[in-house]
Amino acid sequence: MSTDEDFAELTTQLLDTDDLEEGPRLIATHYATPDEAIEMVRAAQLLGLGVRLHNRLRIEEADEDGEESASEEWILDLLESPPEVDED
C-alpha cells in the first residue's frame, strides 16, 4: 500500500462518526445556581432530554487581607437524550 492509501484509510477511520459517539450528543452547557439547575433538570425531563449535573468550587483570588474565598458553581450539560447505563 502506498502512503496516500494508508493516509486515506486512517482518515476514514478517524472520521467515522459511529465510533466517536458513545452517548447522546451534547446540546448546551449551562452554569447555574442550585435553584436554576433544579428548574433546568425538570424542564429537560418534561422534554425527554438528558442532563449531566455536577458542581465544583471556584477559588477566588486573595483579597487585601490575603484570604482566599471560594464560590460553588453548578454545571449542567443538556443532552439530546438521557444517557444509557450498561448493566455490569
C-alpha positions as CSV (number, residue, x, y, z in Angstrom):
1,M,0.0,0.0,0.0
2,S,1.2,3.5,-0.8
3,T,1.5,6.3,1.8
4,D,-1.5,8.0,0.3
5,E,-3.7,4.9,0.6
6,D,-2.5,4.5,4.3
7,F,-3.4,8.1,5.0
8,A,-6.8,7.8,3.3
9,E,-7.6,4.7,5.3
10,L,-6.5,6.3,8.6
11,T,-8.5,9.5,7.8
12,T,-11.6,7.3,7.1
13,Q,-11.2,5.5,10.4
14,L,-10.8,8.8,12.3
15,L,-13.8,10.5,10.7
16,D,-16.2,7.5,11.3
17,T,-18.9,9.2,13.5
18,D,-20.4,5.9,14.7
19,D,-17.2,5.2,16.7
20,L,-16.9,8.8,18.1
21,E,-20.4,8.9,19.6
22,E,-20.5,6.8,22.7
23,G,-23.5,8.6,24.2
24,P,-26.1,11.2,23.5
25,R,-25.0,14.4,21.7
26,L,-24.3,17.5,23.9
27,I,-26.7,20.3,23.1
28,A,-25.5,23.0,25.5
29,T,-23.7,23.6,28.8
30,H,-25.1,26.0,31.4
31,Y,-23.6,27.4,34.6
32,A,-26.3,27.9,37.1
33,T,-27.3,28.3,40.7
34,P,-28.7,25.3,42.5
35,D,-32.3,26.6,42.1
36,E,-31.8,27.2,38.4
37,A,-30.2,23.8,37.9
38,I,-33.2,22.1,39.5
39,E,-35.6,24.0,37.2
40,M,-33.5,23.1,34.2
41,V,-33.5,19.4,35.2
42,R,-37.3,19.4,35.5
43,A,-37.7,21.1,32.1
44,A,-35.3,18.6,30.5
45,Q,-37.3,15.7,32.0
46,L,-40.5,17.1,30.5
47,L,-38.9,17.5,27.1
48,G,-37.4,14.0,27.2
49,L,-33.8,15.4,27.2
50,G,-30.9,14.1,29.2
51,V,-28.7,16.0,31.6
52,R,-25.4,15.7,33.4
53,L,-25.1,17.8,36.5
54,H,-22.1,18.4,38.6
55,N,-20.6,21.1,40.8
56,R,-17.2,22.5,41.6
57,L,-15.6,25.1,43.7
58,R,-14.1,28.1,42.0
59,I,-11.2,29.6,44.1
60,E,-11.3,33.4,44.0
61,E,-8.1,35.4,44.2
62,A,-6.8,36.5,47.6
63,D,-8.3,39.8,48.9
64,E,-6.4,42.6,50.6
65,D,-6.1,40.6,53.8
66,G,-4.6,37.6,51.9
67,E,-7.7,35.5,52.4
68,E,-9.0,33.3,49.6
69,S,-12.6,32.7,49.1
70,A,-14.5,30.1,47.1
71,S,-17.8,30.0,45.3
72,E,-19.7,27.0,44.2
73,E,-20.5,26.6,40.6
74,W,-23.1,24.2,39.1
75,I,-22.6,22.9,35.6
76,L,-25.5,21.4,33.7
77,D,-24.8,19.6,30.3
78,L,-28.0,19.3,28.3
79,L,-28.1,16.2,26.1
80,E,-30.3,15.2,23.2
81,S,-31.5,12.1,25.2
82,P,-30.9,10.5,28.6
83,P,-27.6,8.6,28.7
84,E,-27.9,4.8,28.9
85,V,-26.3,2.7,31.6
86,D,-24.6,-0.6,30.8
87,E,-25.5,-3.3,33.4
88,D,-22.3,-4.9,34.6
